[in-house]
Amino acid sequence: MHNAGVDGELRRLLNLFQGVYEVRRGSAGERLSPLVGYAGKYVDGDCGTKAYIGEVYYNFAMIEQHPRTLKRFAEAVKPQIHFDVVVGMPMGGIAFSFALTDEIGCRFTFAEKKVARVATGLEREETQLVISRHIIAEGSRVLIGEDVCHNFSTIADAIGLIENIGAKVVGIVCAINRSCENGTVIRNYLDVPVFGALSLPTEEYRQDDPYVASDIEAGNVIWKPKECWKQMIASMHGTW
């Protein structure tokens, strides 16, 4: 069970270091700042894959720059399970996972994305998740570390990679768990428990959802939030 005082502190830190964006609304509830695109994608028939979009974005990279603040998030999550090593996911999960292992006193390693196919004029670059810098012993009990959990797409790849090594994923730990199903945060993924320092269930929408369709048609979406972060924060506060 989360401590309300700790949750409140972590929320304040997110806001203090400008790590959260929320759509600004007018007096009638209309959106006055852009929606945001998420990394998670869904299959849209013959159109291929499309990104989910939403009204809130958590940019944990703003917290990673401040070690003492990062440490507060690590202190707030103590998985009550036995494990041997924490594997940080690229790139956002690496700093958080290192801070967590330093707090707990266990072994740390990380996964990387390496180019599997170079981009051409017709095809995008493809990457492959690998764990190559350190060895994970067969039979190890592994905790996967992320900064923000939402669609679990990278984590799904990591579970397969770790199981192929002969190790077992026993938990997923994150600084912010924004994964959401029917308005409730997801606490298990593929029968693996999810532990979050801060649980902030956040709805996401398909692009054809009537709730967001008009904004998409009007081009009122930031598809790469981290590349436009300063403008987004200014827009949220009505100064851009």
KAKAKA-V457589 format. One line per field, one symbol per residue. ss: DSSP state (a for helix, b for strand, c for the rest). Layout:
# KAKAKA-V457589
ss: ???
This chain:
# KAKAKA-V457589
ss: cccaaaaaaaaaaaaacccbbbccbcccccbcccbbbbbbbbbcaaacbbbbbbcbbbccaaaaccaaaaaaaaacccccccccbbbbcccaaaaaaaaaaaaaccbbbbcbbbbbbccccccccbbbbbccccccccccbbbbbbbbbcccaaaaaaaaaaaaaccbbbbbbbbbbccbbccbbccbbccbbbbbbbbcccccbccccaaaaaaaacccbbccaaaaaaaaaaaacccc
